Amino acid sequence: MADLSGDWLGTYWQDDIPSRFEATFVQSGNTFSGSILDDNYLGEAQVNGEVIGRTISFTKRYLVTSPVPVRYTGRFCENEDYMQGEWNIGLQYSGVWSARRSGENLIVDLQSRLEQQTSLTMT
């Protein structure tokens, strides 16, 4: 079972627009809780979830800005320093997300995704 306890920096994408976030998780057995701070108007959210093997799932609930829960699912890489997956709010909104334990590669990941989006729109 993967251990996701600690601090993470990540990005989620909605309508091809990236939003950064900082997360802190504390895991106990297969369950975990924590907080996420979005780098936009949505602000802070509480998180509760589950880890099974390398699969992660959690629900994010914003403290002030939105009462609607956001559902995240994803997988860890083998060395447990990177995870990625999809998020959704019901059937209306969805996108992809990724996070790293170290913020050093976050900008590289963001630039890579922006380049991919640019090349897709140009073709």
PyMOL commands that place a pseudoatom at each C-alpha (Angstrom):
pseudoatom trace, name=CA, resn=MET, resi=1, chain=A, elem=C, hetatm=0, pos=[0.000, 0.000, 0.000]
pseudoatom trace, name=CA, resn=ALA, resi=2, chain=A, elem=C, hetatm=0, pos=[1.248, 3.449, -0.911]
pseudoatom trace, name=CA, resn=ASP, resi=3, chain=A, elem=C, hetatm=0, pos=[1.790, 6.063, 1.813]
pseudoatom trace, name=CA, resn=LEU, resi=4, chain=A, elem=C, hetatm=0, pos=[0.678, 9.549, 0.803]
pseudoatom trace, name=CA, resn=SER, resi=5, chain=A, elem=C, hetatm=0, pos=[1.278, 11.263, 4.158]
pseudoatom trace, name=CA, resn=GLY, resi=6, chain=A, elem=C, hetatm=0, pos=[3.017, 14.584, 3.732]
pseudoatom trace, name=CA, resn=ASP, resi=7, chain=A, elem=C, hetatm=0, pos=[2.956, 17.711, 1.618]
pseudoatom trace, name=CA, resn=TRP, resi=8, chain=A, elem=C, hetatm=0, pos=[2.107, 17.743, -2.090]
pseudoatom trace, name=CA, resn=LEU, resi=9, chain=A, elem=C, hetatm=0, pos=[2.071, 20.364, -4.841]
pseudoatom trace, name=CA, resn=GLY, resi=10, chain=A, elem=C, hetatm=0, pos=[-0.221, 19.800, -7.769]
pseudoatom trace, name=CA, resn=THR, resi=11, chain=A, elem=C, hetatm=0, pos=[-2.309, 21.071, -10.627]
pseudoatom trace, name=CA, resn=TYR, resi=12, chain=A, elem=C, hetatm=0, pos=[-5.846, 20.327, -11.701]
pseudoatom trace, name=CA, resn=TRP, resi=13, chain=A, elem=C, hetatm=0, pos=[-7.256, 21.232, -15.093]
pseudoatom trace, name=CA, resn=GLN, resi=14, chain=A, elem=C, hetatm=0, pos=[-10.736, 22.537, -15.834]
pseudoatom trace, name=CA, resn=ASP, resi=15, chain=A, elem=C, hetatm=0, pos=[-11.687, 23.672, -19.350]
pseudoatom trace, name=CA, resn=ASP, resi=16, chain=A, elem=C, hetatm=0, pos=[-7.973, 23.535, -20.330]
pseudoatom trace, name=CA, resn=ILE, resi=17, chain=A, elem=C, hetatm=0, pos=[-7.128, 26.023, -17.560]
pseudoatom trace, name=CA, resn=PRO, resi=18, chain=A, elem=C, hetatm=0, pos=[-4.628, 24.903, -14.887]
pseudoatom trace, name=CA, resn=SER, resi=19, chain=A, elem=C, hetatm=0, pos=[-5.080, 25.666, -11.183]
pseudoatom trace, name=CA, resn=ARG, resi=20, chain=A, elem=C, hetatm=0, pos=[-2.308, 24.940, -8.715]
pseudoatom trace, name=CA, resn=PHE, resi=21, chain=A, elem=C, hetatm=0, pos=[-2.896, 23.540, -5.248]
pseudoatom trace, name=CA, resn=GLU, resi=22, chain=A, elem=C, hetatm=0, pos=[-1.004, 22.652, -2.089]
pseudoatom trace, name=CA, resn=ALA, resi=23, chain=A, elem=C, hetatm=0, pos=[-2.106, 19.614, -0.104]
pseudoatom trace, name=CA, resn=THR, resi=24, chain=A, elem=C, hetatm=0, pos=[-1.206, 18.065, 3.228]
pseudoatom trace, name=CA, resn=PHE, resi=25, chain=A, elem=C, hetatm=0, pos=[-2.374, 14.515, 3.913]
pseudoatom trace, name=CA, resn=VAL, resi=26, chain=A, elem=C, hetatm=0, pos=[-2.173, 12.277, 6.994]
pseudoatom trace, name=CA, resn=GLN, resi=27, chain=A, elem=C, hetatm=0, pos=[-2.711, 8.577, 6.352]
pseudoatom trace, name=CA, resn=SER, resi=28, chain=A, elem=C, hetatm=0, pos=[-3.736, 5.935, 8.885]
pseudoatom trace, name=CA, resn=GLY, resi=29, chain=A, elem=C, hetatm=0, pos=[-4.050, 2.462, 7.407]
pseudoatom trace, name=CA, resn=ASN, resi=30, chain=A, elem=C, hetatm=0, pos=[-6.154, 2.651, 4.256]
pseudoatom trace, name=CA, resn=THR, resi=31, chain=A, elem=C, hetatm=0, pos=[-7.782, 5.991, 5.089]
pseudoatom trace, name=CA, resn=PHE, resi=32, chain=A, elem=C, hetatm=0, pos=[-6.460, 9.536, 5.065]
pseudoatom trace, name=CA, resn=SER, resi=33, chain=A, elem=C, hetatm=0, pos=[-7.572, 13.082, 5.701]
pseudoatom trace, name=CA, resn=GLY, resi=34, chain=A, elem=C, hetatm=0, pos=[-6.075, 16.474, 5.140]
pseudoatom trace, name=CA, resn=SER, resi=35, chain=A, elem=C, hetatm=0, pos=[-6.456, 19.867, 3.578]
pseudoatom trace, name=CA, resn=ILE, resi=36, chain=A, elem=C, hetatm=0, pos=[-5.972, 21.414, 0.165]
pseudoatom trace, name=CA, resn=LEU, resi=37, chain=A, elem=C, hetatm=0, pos=[-5.409, 25.081, -0.573]
pseudoatom trace, name=CA, resn=ASP, resi=38, chain=A, elem=C, hetatm=0, pos=[-6.262, 26.070, -4.163]
pseudoatom trace, name=CA, resn=ASP, resi=39, chain=A, elem=C, hetatm=0, pos=[-4.316, 28.912, -5.729]
pseudoatom trace, name=CA, resn=ASN, resi=40, chain=A, elem=C, hetatm=0, pos=[-7.501, 30.626, -6.919]
pseudoatom trace, name=CA, resn=TYR, resi=41, chain=A, elem=C, hetatm=0, pos=[-10.707, 32.050, -5.470]
pseudoatom trace, name=CA, resn=LEU, resi=42, chain=A, elem=C, hetatm=0, pos=[-11.946, 28.651, -4.183]
pseudoatom trace, name=CA, resn=GLY, resi=43, chain=A, elem=C, hetatm=0, pos=[-9.495, 28.637, -1.280]
pseudoatom trace, name=CA, resn=GLU, resi=44, chain=A, elem=C, hetatm=0, pos=[-9.182, 25.930, 1.365]
pseudoatom trace, name=CA, resn=ALA, resi=45, chain=A, elem=C, hetatm=0, pos=[-10.871, 22.547, 1.375]
pseudoatom trace, name=CA, resn=GLN, resi=46, chain=A, elem=C, hetatm=0, pos=[-10.980, 19.504, 3.658]
pseudoatom trace, name=CA, resn=VAL, resi=47, chain=A, elem=C, hetatm=0, pos=[-10.212, 16.065, 2.263]
pseudoatom trace, name=CA, resn=ASN, resi=48, chain=A, elem=C, hetatm=0, pos=[-11.188, 12.522, 3.280]
pseudoatom trace, name=CA, resn=GLY, resi=49, chain=A, elem=C, hetatm=0, pos=[-10.263, 9.461, 1.284]
pseudoatom trace, name=CA, resn=GLU, resi=50, chain=A, elem=C, hetatm=0, pos=[-8.966, 5.953, 0.883]
pseudoatom trace, name=CA, resn=VAL, resi=51, chain=A, elem=C, hetatm=0, pos=[-5.857, 4.260, -0.490]
pseudoatom trace, name=CA, resn=ILE, resi=52, chain=A, elem=C, hetatm=0, pos=[-5.992, 0.708, -1.851]
pseudoatom trace, name=CA, resn=GLY, resi=53, chain=A, elem=C, hetatm=0, pos=[-2.672, -0.493, -3.237]
pseudoatom trace, name=CA, resn=ARG, resi=54, chain=A, elem=C, hetatm=0, pos=[-1.596, 2.282, -5.618]
pseudoatom trace, name=CA, resn=THR, resi=55, chain=A, elem=C, hetatm=0, pos=[-5.139, 3.571, -6.140]
pseudoatom trace, name=CA, resn=ILE, resi=56, chain=A, elem=C, hetatm=0, pos=[-6.346, 6.709, -4.389]
pseudoatom trace, name=CA, resn=SER, resi=57, chain=A, elem=C, hetatm=0, pos=[-9.834, 8.176, -4.080]
pseudoatom trace, name=CA, resn=PHE, resi=58, chain=A, elem=C, hetatm=0, pos=[-10.973, 11.144, -2.034]
pseudoatom trace, name=CA, resn=THR, resi=59, chain=A, elem=C, hetatm=0, pos=[-13.617, 13.804, -1.668]
pseudoatom trace, name=CA, resn=LYS, resi=60, chain=A, elem=C, hetatm=0, pos=[-12.688, 17.481, -1.412]
pseudoatom trace, name=CA, resn=ARG, resi=61, chain=A, elem=C, hetatm=0, pos=[-15.125, 19.889, 0.281]
pseudoatom trace, name=CA, resn=TYR, resi=62, chain=A, elem=C, hetatm=0, pos=[-14.433, 23.617, 0.225]
pseudoatom trace, name=CA, resn=LEU, resi=63, chain=A, elem=C, hetatm=0, pos=[-14.782, 25.373, 3.569]
pseudoatom trace, name=CA, resn=VAL, resi=64, chain=A, elem=C, hetatm=0, pos=[-16.384, 28.597, 2.338]
pseudoatom trace, name=CA, resn=THR, resi=65, chain=A, elem=C, hetatm=0, pos=[-16.795, 29.004, -1.422]
pseudoatom trace, name=CA, resn=SER, resi=66, chain=A, elem=C, hetatm=0, pos=[-18.693, 25.941, -2.659]
pseudoatom trace, name=CA, resn=PRO, resi=67, chain=A, elem=C, hetatm=0, pos=[-20.858, 23.361, -0.879]
pseudoatom trace, name=CA, resn=VAL, resi=68, chain=A, elem=C, hetatm=0, pos=[-20.585, 20.869, -3.768]
pseudoatom trace, name=CA, resn=PRO, resi=69, chain=A, elem=C, hetatm=0, pos=[-18.112, 18.002, -3.110]
pseudoatom trace, name=CA, resn=VAL, resi=70, chain=A, elem=C, hetatm=0, pos=[-15.396, 17.253, -5.677]
pseudoatom trace, name=CA, resn=ARG, resi=71, chain=A, elem=C, hetatm=0, pos=[-14.540, 13.566, -6.223]
pseudoatom trace, name=CA, resn=TYR, resi=72, chain=A, elem=C, hetatm=0, pos=[-10.926, 12.649, -7.079]
pseudoatom trace, name=CA, resn=THR, resi=73, chain=A, elem=C, hetatm=0, pos=[-9.600, 9.272, -8.238]
pseudoatom trace, name=CA, resn=GLY, resi=74, chain=A, elem=C, hetatm=0, pos=[-6.098, 8.341, -9.318]
pseudoatom trace, name=CA, resn=ARG, resi=75, chain=A, elem=C, hetatm=0, pos=[-2.969, 6.251, -9.010]
pseudoatom trace, name=CA, resn=PHE, resi=76, chain=A, elem=C, hetatm=0, pos=[0.509, 6.555, -7.464]
pseudoatom trace, name=CA, resn=CYS, resi=77, chain=A, elem=C, hetatm=0, pos=[3.700, 5.958, -9.393]
pseudoatom trace, name=CA, resn=GLU, resi=78, chain=A, elem=C, hetatm=0, pos=[5.910, 3.172, -8.082]
pseudoatom trace, name=CA, resn=ASN, resi=79, chain=A, elem=C, hetatm=0, pos=[8.289, 5.394, -6.075]
pseudoatom trace, name=CA, resn=GLU, resi=80, chain=A, elem=C, hetatm=0, pos=[5.324, 7.218, -4.440]
pseudoatom trace, name=CA, resn=ASP, resi=81, chain=A, elem=C, hetatm=0, pos=[6.458, 10.758, -5.303]
pseudoatom trace, name=CA, resn=TYR, resi=82, chain=A, elem=C, hetatm=0, pos=[3.897, 11.391, -8.061]
pseudoatom trace, name=CA, resn=MET, resi=83, chain=A, elem=C, hetatm=0, pos=[0.190, 10.711, -8.477]
pseudoatom trace, name=CA, resn=GLN, resi=84, chain=A, elem=C, hetatm=0, pos=[-2.341, 11.582, -11.139]
pseudoatom trace, name=CA, resn=GLY, resi=85, chain=A, elem=C, hetatm=0, pos=[-5.927, 10.965, -12.049]
pseudoatom trace, name=CA, resn=GLU, resi=86, chain=A, elem=C, hetatm=0, pos=[-9.302, 12.518, -12.751]
pseudoatom trace, name=CA, resn=TRP, resi=87, chain=A, elem=C, hetatm=0, pos=[-11.713, 14.667, -10.766]
pseudoatom trace, name=CA, resn=ASN, resi=88, chain=A, elem=C, hetatm=0, pos=[-15.414, 15.318, -11.214]
pseudoatom trace, name=CA, resn=ILE, resi=89, chain=A, elem=C, hetatm=0, pos=[-18.315, 17.264, -9.816]
pseudoatom trace, name=CA, resn=GLY, resi=90, chain=A, elem=C, hetatm=0, pos=[-21.323, 15.125, -10.662]
pseudoatom trace, name=CA, resn=LEU, resi=91, chain=A, elem=C, hetatm=0, pos=[-21.773, 14.748, -14.404]
pseudoatom trace, name=CA, resn=GLN, resi=92, chain=A, elem=C, hetatm=0, pos=[-21.304, 18.435, -15.228]
pseudoatom trace, name=CA, resn=TYR, resi=93, chain=A, elem=C, hetatm=0, pos=[-17.629, 19.149, -14.569]
pseudoatom trace, name=CA, resn=SER, resi=94, chain=A, elem=C, hetatm=0, pos=[-14.510, 17.016, -14.815]
pseudoatom trace, name=CA, resn=GLY, resi=95, chain=A, elem=C, hetatm=0, pos=[-10.818, 17.160, -15.600]
pseudoatom trace, name=CA, resn=VAL, resi=96, chain=A, elem=C, hetatm=0, pos=[-7.424, 15.714, -14.832]
pseudoatom trace, name=CA, resn=TRP, resi=97, chain=A, elem=C, hetatm=0, pos=[-5.063, 16.361, -11.938]
pseudoatom trace, name=CA, resn=SER, resi=98, chain=A, elem=C, hetatm=0, pos=[-1.529, 15.496, -10.848]
pseudoatom trace, name=CA, resn=ALA, resi=99, chain=A, elem=C, hetatm=0, pos=[0.614, 16.113, -7.777]
pseudoatom trace, name=CA, resn=ARG, resi=100, chain=A, elem=C, hetatm=0, pos=[4.244, 15.680, -6.687]
pseudoatom trace, name=CA, resn=ARG, resi=101, chain=A, elem=C, hetatm=0, pos=[5.864, 15.458, -3.269]
pseudoatom trace, name=CA, resn=SER, resi=102, chain=A, elem=C, hetatm=0, pos=[8.569, 17.844, -4.448]
pseudoatom trace, name=CA, resn=GLY, resi=103, chain=A, elem=C, hetatm=0, pos=[7.666, 21.179, -5.985]
pseudoatom trace, name=CA, resn=GLU, resi=104, chain=A, elem=C, hetatm=0, pos=[10.849, 21.250, -8.072]
pseudoatom trace, name=CA, resn=ASN, resi=105, chain=A, elem=C, hetatm=0, pos=[9.244, 19.463, -11.026]
pseudoatom trace, name=CA, resn=LEU, resi=106, chain=A, elem=C, hetatm=0, pos=[5.838, 21.155, -10.810]
pseudoatom trace, name=CA, resn=ILE, resi=107, chain=A, elem=C, hetatm=0, pos=[6.763, 23.977, -13.191]
pseudoatom trace, name=CA, resn=VAL, resi=108, chain=A, elem=C, hetatm=0, pos=[8.219, 21.491, -15.684]
pseudoatom trace, name=CA, resn=ASP, resi=109, chain=A, elem=C, hetatm=0, pos=[4.975, 19.490, -15.565]
pseudoatom trace, name=CA, resn=LEU, resi=110, chain=A, elem=C, hetatm=0, pos=[2.879, 22.646, -16.014]
pseudoatom trace, name=CA, resn=GLN, resi=111, chain=A, elem=C, hetatm=0, pos=[4.989, 23.863, -18.948]
pseudoatom trace, name=CA, resn=SER, resi=112, chain=A, elem=C, hetatm=0, pos=[4.809, 20.434, -20.583]
pseudoatom trace, name=CA, resn=ARG, resi=113, chain=A, elem=C, hetatm=0, pos=[1.009, 20.355, -20.312]
pseudoatom trace, name=CA, resn=LEU, resi=114, chain=A, elem=C, hetatm=0, pos=[0.713, 23.896, -21.681]
pseudoatom trace, name=CA, resn=GLU, resi=115, chain=A, elem=C, hetatm=0, pos=[2.919, 22.949, -24.643]
pseudoatom trace, name=CA, resn=GLN, resi=116, chain=A, elem=C, hetatm=0, pos=[0.762, 19.862, -25.270]
pseudoatom trace, name=CA, resn=GLN, resi=117, chain=A, elem=C, hetatm=0, pos=[-2.423, 21.945, -25.170]
pseudoatom trace, name=CA, resn=THR, resi=118, chain=A, elem=C, hetatm=0, pos=[-0.907, 24.515, -27.552]
pseudoatom trace, name=CA, resn=SER, resi=119, chain=A, elem=C, hetatm=0, pos=[0.214, 21.862, -30.041]
pseudoatom trace, name=CA, resn=LEU, resi=120, chain=A, elem=C, hetatm=0, pos=[-3.212, 20.182, -29.945]
pseudoatom trace, name=CA, resn=THR, resi=121, chain=A, elem=C, hetatm=0, pos=[-5.023, 23.408, -30.709]
pseudoatom trace, name=CA, resn=MET, resi=122, chain=A, elem=C, hetatm=0, pos=[-2.636, 24.237, -33.558]
pseudoatom trace, name=CA, resn=THR, resi=123, chain=A, elem=C, hetatm=0, pos=[-3.142, 20.913, -35.366]
for i in range(1, 123): cmd.bond("trace and resi %d" % i, "trace and resi %d" % (i + 1))
show_as sticks, trace
zoom trace
